[in-house]
């Protein structure tokens, strides 16, 4: 098996973890290829493993040169890896060097055990629903694993978002914007706006308005094979679409955005001993009594 490696060079710990991973690959006599940004950066930092340019690869070529892509960083790096893989279907393993880590759930201290599990075949691959979006103003298309956000951009004023599902009118939201999220993205921006948590294997999408100017607007869950259109007739400034908070575009109004399920899934590597509900309990601190931390302190709070 050949591994590919992508990493967030803005995190100081990434060099140490990448060195650990490459050392493990050498010890196990495993083939690997490194994203050239990460490889060149590590080489400049004096890495003893990332010094062979023949093992470096440009981003678009990297997924095709490996059997599994290892992402070193947080969930943002995982989203970058998913966009890089696109329809090629290369499985992605996330090593979490960030904070919450809903996507990149393997910790740095678990790397050796996790790689050995993969080599023994003791792992699973989950197919995750992804999205594509386009605007009627140009031919540009966007990809998202988590969500698309259509919002008011730099304008301080609300916008009217005329929303339809499979051509049937749903509602016109007077709001800051709207989020269309996958089950994978339900723990991200949509959750912060009152959206539901959705089990990743669910074949659905969620429409969540952002700060709607009405108390009755609520998130709506629809089948993933249905097409969502959002029309904005007018706005004080260009309106804004973002894909996973990383790729963006600005459009003059009137404009119509069309969002639909991608014709391919993003494949994530998962350890057999982990479950989604365990992940939620761990990351969201469910069932933990906040009073215990206070009561266990040696100092008395008056």
C-alpha distance (Angstrom), angle and dihedral (degrees) to the residues before:
residue distance angle dihedral
X1 . . .
X2 3.80 . .
X3 3.80 118.5 .
X4 3.79 126.6 -152.8
X5 3.80 120.8 -153.0
X6 3.78 130.3 -151.5
X7 3.80 122.5 173.5
X8 3.79 144.4 -179.9
X9 3.80 103.5 -114.1
X10 3.80 90.8 -168.0
X11 3.80 90.6 73.1
X12 3.84 111.4 82.6
X13 3.81 91.9 -148.5
X14 3.80 93.9 58.6
X15 3.83 94.1 83.8
X16 3.80 92.2 53.3
X17 3.81 92.7 47.3
X18 3.81 93.5 43.6
X19 3.82 89.6 50.9
X20 3.79 89.1 51.1
X21 3.80 91.2 49.6
X22 3.82 94.7 46.6
X23 3.79 90.7 46.6
X24 3.79 88.4 53.8
X25 3.81 91.2 49.8
X26 3.81 90.2 52.0
X27 3.81 91.8 48.1
X28 3.82 90.7 50.2
X29 3.83 91.6 41.6
X30 3.81 91.3 -122.9
X31 3.79 124.8 159.9
X32 3.79 119.1 -121.9
X33 3.79 143.4 172.0
X34 3.83 126.0 -156.5
X35 3.78 130.9 -146.1
X36 3.79 103.6 -106.8
X37 3.82 93.9 -125.6
X38 3.80 90.5 57.2
X39 3.82 94.5 39.2
X40 3.81 95.3 50.1
X41 3.80 91.5 45.4
X42 3.81 92.2 50.2
X43 3.80 90.8 46.8
X44 3.81 90.3 53.7
X45 3.81 88.6 49.1
X46 3.79 90.2 56.9
X47 3.81 100.6 -102.8
X48 3.80 113.2 176.5
X49 3.81 92.1 -153.5
X50 3.82 103.6 40.6
X51 3.78 97.3 60.8
X52 3.81 103.3 101.4
X53 3.84 110.5 90.0
X54 3.82 90.2 -163.2
X55 3.80 86.6 72.0
X56 3.81 92.8 54.6
X57 3.80 121.4 96.6
X58 3.78 136.3 -174.7
X59 3.79 114.7 -114.3
X60 3.82 99.2 -106.5
X61 3.83 91.1 51.2
X62 3.81 98.2 42.8
X63 3.86 100.4 82.8
X64 3.81 91.1 51.2
X65 3.80 92.4 52.3
X66 3.81 97.1 55.3
X67 3.80 141.0 51.5
X68 3.80 94.3 -141.5
X69 3.80 130.5 18.7
X70 3.82 117.4 -141.8
X71 3.81 115.1 -153.3
X72 3.82 116.7 -155.5
X73 3.80 110.9 -163.9
X74 3.76 136.3 41.8
X75 3.78 133.4 -51.4
X76 3.81 89.7 -69.1
X77 3.80 90.1 62.3
X78 3.81 89.0 48.6
X79 3.80 89.9 53.8
X80 3.80 89.9 50.3
X81 3.80 89.4 50.3
X82 3.82 91.2 49.7
X83 3.80 91.0 52.3
X84 3.83 90.2 47.2
X85 3.81 92.4 51.3
X86 3.82 93.9 45.3
X87 3.78 112.1 156.2
X88 3.82 95.0 -11.7
X89 3.81 90.2 91.8
X90 3.81 98.2 -141.6
X91 3.84 107.8 163.0
X92 3.82 115.1 -115.6
X93 3.80 125.4 -143.3
X94 3.80 115.2 -163.7
X95 3.82 122.1 -148.2
X96 3.79 105.7 -166.5
X97 3.80 116.0 -132.4
X98 3.80 92.8 151.8
X99 3.79 134.2 72.4
X100 3.82 119.9 -86.0
X101 3.79 99.4 7.1
X102 3.80 105.7 -166.0
X103 3.81 90.8 163.6
X104 3.81 101.3 27.3
X105 3.77 96.4 50.6
X106 3.84 102.8 156.0
X107 3.80 112.2 94.9
X108 3.80 123.5 -138.2
X109 3.80 91.8 -110.8
X110 3.81 90.4 56.9
X111 3.82 96.3 54.7
X112 3.81 99.0 102.6
X113 3.79 93.9 45.9
X114 3.80 91.9 45.7
X115 3.83 93.8 49.8
X116 3.81 90.6 49.0
X117 3.81 89.6 51.0
X118 3.80 89.7 52.0
X119 3.81 92.1 49.2
X120 3.81 89.8 51.8
X121 3.82 91.2 48.5
X122 3.80 93.4 -112.8
X123 3.79 99.1 138.0
X124 3.79 140.5 80.7
X125 3.79 134.4 -134.2
X126 3.80 119.8 -138.3
X127 3.78 120.9 -157.0
X128 3.79 109.9 -140.1
X129 3.81 125.9 -160.4
X130 3.81 112.4 -113.6
X131 3.81 131.6 -170.4
X132 3.77 139.6 -134.8
X133 3.79 126.5 -161.1
X134 3.78 137.2 -172.7
X135 3.80 138.4 179.1
X136 3.79 126.4 -136.1
X137 3.83 90.5 -129.4
X138 3.82 96.6 72.4
X139 3.78 141.9 -1.7
X140 3.79 96.2 -101.0
X141 3.79 117.2 126.7
X142 3.80 129.3 -163.0
X143 3.82 133.9 -153.0
X144 3.81 127.6 -149.4
X145 3.79 134.8 176.6
X146 3.81 95.2 -175.9
X147 3.79 109.6 27.0
X148 3.76 152.3 -44.6
X149 3.79 119.0 -124.4
X150 3.80 122.9 -161.7
X151 3.80 110.8 -170.0
X152 3.81 146.6 155.4
X153 3.80 94.8 -89.4
X154 3.80 113.0 -154.8
X155 3.80 94.9 -12.9
X156 3.82 117.8 112.0
X157 3.82 90.5 -150.5
X158 3.78 131.1 87.8
X159 3.78 118.7 -106.1
X160 3.81 130.0 -146.3
X161 3.79 111.6 -120.2
X162 3.80 111.5 -164.6
X163 3.80 103.1 -156.6
X164 3.81 128.9 -167.0
X165 3.81 134.4 176.1
X166 3.81 117.8 -147.7
X167 3.78 88.5 -16.0
X168 3.81 93.6 -53.7
X169 3.79 115.4 119.7
X170 3.82 112.7 -112.9
X171 3.81 107.1 173.0
X172 3.77 145.2 -51.1
X173 3.79 107.4 -117.9
X174 3.80 118.7 -155.3
X175 3.77 94.7 -154.9
X176 3.78 148.0 116.7
X177 3.78 88.3 -92.1
X178 3.78 146.3 -59.8
X179 3.81 134.8 -96.0
X180 3.79 124.8 -147.7
X181 3.79 107.2 -167.2
X182 3.78 139.0 -179.1
X183 3.82 121.9 -137.0
X184 3.82 87.2 -99.5
X185 3.80 90.1 56.1
X186 3.79 94.7 46.3
X187 3.83 90.1 96.4
X188 3.81 92.0 54.6
X189 3.84 132.8 59.3
X190 3.79 94.3 -21.8
X191 3.82 91.1 57.2
X192 3.82 89.9 52.6
X193 3.82 88.0 55.6
X194 3.80 95.5 51.1
X195 3.79 98.4 -89.1
X196 3.83 122.0 148.6
X197 3.78 127.9 -100.1
X198 3.81 108.4 -112.3
X199 3.81 125.8 -162.3
X200 3.84 105.9 -114.8
X201 3.81 94.7 -124.5
X202 3.82 91.0 59.6
X203 3.80 112.4 113.1
X204 3.80 95.4 -138.4
X205 3.80 143.8 102.0
X206 3.80 128.4 -140.9
X207 3.82 127.0 -140.2
X208 3.82 111.6 -156.8
X209 3.83 123.5 177.8
X210 3.81 117.0 -141.3
X211 3.82 113.5 -127.6
X212 3.83 94.6 -27.7
X213 3.79 116.0 -159.1
X214 3.80 92.3 -123.1
X215 3.79 135.0 65.0
X216 3.82 93.2 -136.1
X217 3.82 99.6 62.1
X218 3.79 110.1 105.4
X219 3.81 135.8 170.0
X220 3.80 115.0 -84.0
X221 3.82 125.2 -148.9
X222 3.81 116.9 -150.2
X223 3.84 136.2 173.8
X224 3.79 111.2 -83.9
X225 3.82 94.0 -123.3
X226 3.80 92.2 66.2
X227 3.80 121.4 99.5
X228 3.81 120.6 -127.7
X229 3.79 122.8 -153.4
X230 3.79 124.7 -170.1
X231 3.82 118.1 -167.5
X232 3.80 123.5 -168.5
X233 3.79 112.0 -171.7
X234 3.79 98.9 -173.2
X235 3.79 141.4 -2.1
X236 3.79 137.1 171.2
X237 3.83 91.1 -118.9
X238 3.79 137.2 13.5
X239 3.79 112.5 -63.0
X240 3.76 120.0 -124.7
X241 3.81 136.8 -133.9
X242 3.79 123.2 -169.7
X243 3.80 130.3 -172.6
X244 3.81 113.9 -148.0
X245 3.80 89.1 -25.5
X246 3.82 89.3 -73.7
X247 3.81 111.0 79.8
X248 3.80 120.1 46.4
X249 3.77 143.8 178.6
X250 3.82 135.3 -170.5
X251 3.80 123.3 -144.6
X252 3.76 137.1 -173.7
X253 3.77 116.8 -128.4
X254 2.94 142.3 -75.0
X255 3.80 91.0 55.6
X256 3.79 137.0 149.5
X257 3.80 123.0 -151.2
X258 3.81 120.1 -159.5
X259 3.81 117.6 -158.7
X260 3.79 124.3 -174.9
X261 3.77 143.3 155.5
X262 3.80 112.5 -77.0
X263 3.83 115.7 -112.6
X264 3.82 88.8 -120.5
X265 3.80 136.5 44.7
X266 3.79 131.1 -124.9
X267 3.80 109.9 -120.2
X268 3.81 117.6 -142.7
X269 3.80 125.2 -168.6
X270 3.80 112.7 -129.3
X271 3.78 132.8 -174.0
X272 3.79 114.1 -120.8
X273 3.79 93.8 -130.6
X274 3.82 93.4 59.9
X275 3.80 127.5 80.4
X276 3.80 132.0 -170.8
X277 3.79 91.8 -117.1
X278 3.78 90.9 51.9
X279 3.79 87.5 51.1
X280 3.82 91.7 52.0
X281 3.80 92.9 48.1
X282 3.80 91.1 48.9
X283 3.80 99.6 43.3
X284 3.82 98.7 37.2
X285 3.83 94.9 38.9
X286 3.80 92.9 -126.1
X287 3.78 115.1 -178.3
X288 3.80 93.7 16.0
X289 3.78 114.8 128.7
X290 3.80 108.1 -137.3
X291 3.79 89.7 -157.3
X292 3.80 91.4 67.1
X293 3.80 92.0 69.5
X294 3.79 90.6 53.0
X295 3.81 95.0 44.5
X296 3.80 92.3 49.0
X297 3.79 93.9 57.7
X298 3.76 117.0 110.3
X299 3.78 91.8 -140.6
X300 3.78 118.1 78.4
X301 3.79 115.9 -128.1
X302 3.77 111.0 -142.4
